[in-house]
Amino acid sequence: MEAVFISKSLEPLVETLRSRVPGWRIQVAGSDEEAALRCPGADALVCWGTQRPVRFLEAASNLSWVQSLSAGVEALVEEVQRVRLLGRAVTLTNARGAHGEPIAEHVLGMILAFTRRLLAAEQARASHEWVRLSPVDLAGQTAGIVGFGSIGQTIAAKLRPLGVRILATRARPQPHPLAEQVLGPDGLDLLLRESDILVVAAPATESTQALISAPQLALIKPGALLVNISRGSLVDEAALASALQSGHLGGAALDVFATEPLPAESPLWQAPNLLITPHVAGISPRTMERTFDIVSENLQRFASGKSLLNQVDLERGY
């Protein structure tokens, strides 16, 4: 059996993986085109969820499984659906569960940067100003988590012990011990009105495109904080910049953007009270270890004819 990874940066990790999955011939390609030329007979493809390996998918007539190295798979969903319309049975799996811990820590750090006024202190330091700031308690605040899957739940697990009240929404709501209430998508307006902190952690699908736009931002409490660690497509960036400029939002922290890198002309660069990180929330050495544990397990399961972990529902998009 043959698997191809489309990511040269992963070569050292792939070398270690080879010893864990005897029976697999594993190759690494630097591009979609290289994979199509070198590995058209591959049984499995491993790549990032934002990649579009169009050439390879067209050439790899023997392919029956695609493994994403990320939890988000919006680009791969479209490509696998296109292949399946041609009558080819291809299963898509993701790395759900590998990224929750560092993302949750990143979210907590972002929130504390605002509640403890760390961002304001750094801005004052840059201007050589000694400013007496007024931090606020995190305990007693309400965090609304939009998207209560594994990442949303891990975020809740960080916030709840600090005295934060948790509300959440998810596509298929069910009670959860970390949340006071888990609402369906129709409960978003209620969650927005109740939240001092809004955390966007839902998957990118057609139904979540611009989920948080001007009407939703108007419902959020004045002075609230918005955090997005999901995908940039879920938040209307122009509306967000406007809400920050007007002062309606007390702040925002973004790790993801509609276009990455964030273009120099984006109004977000000039927006006040905005913390920007370059899509690094899920990154840590242990993240890739956990990701490759999932990949290794699935390679072994595939070889044994067993059901694969983290199969993606192509209709739902996650």
Secondary structure, DSSP 8 states (H G I E B T S, - for coil): -EEEEE-GGGHHHHHHHHHHSTT-EEEEESSHHHHHHH-TT-SEEEE-TT---HHHHHH-TT--EEEESSS--HHHHHHHHHHHHTT---EEE--TTSSHHHHHHHHHHHHHHHHTTHHHHHHHHHTT---------STT-EEEEE--SHHHHHHHHHHGGGT-EEEEE-SS----TT-SEEE-GGGHHHHHHH-SEEEE-----GGGTT-B-HHHHHHS-TT-EEEE-S-GGGB-HHHHHHHHHHTSSSEEEES--SSSS--TT-GGGG-TTEEE--S-TT--HHHHHHHHHHHHHHHHHHHHT---TTB--TTTT-
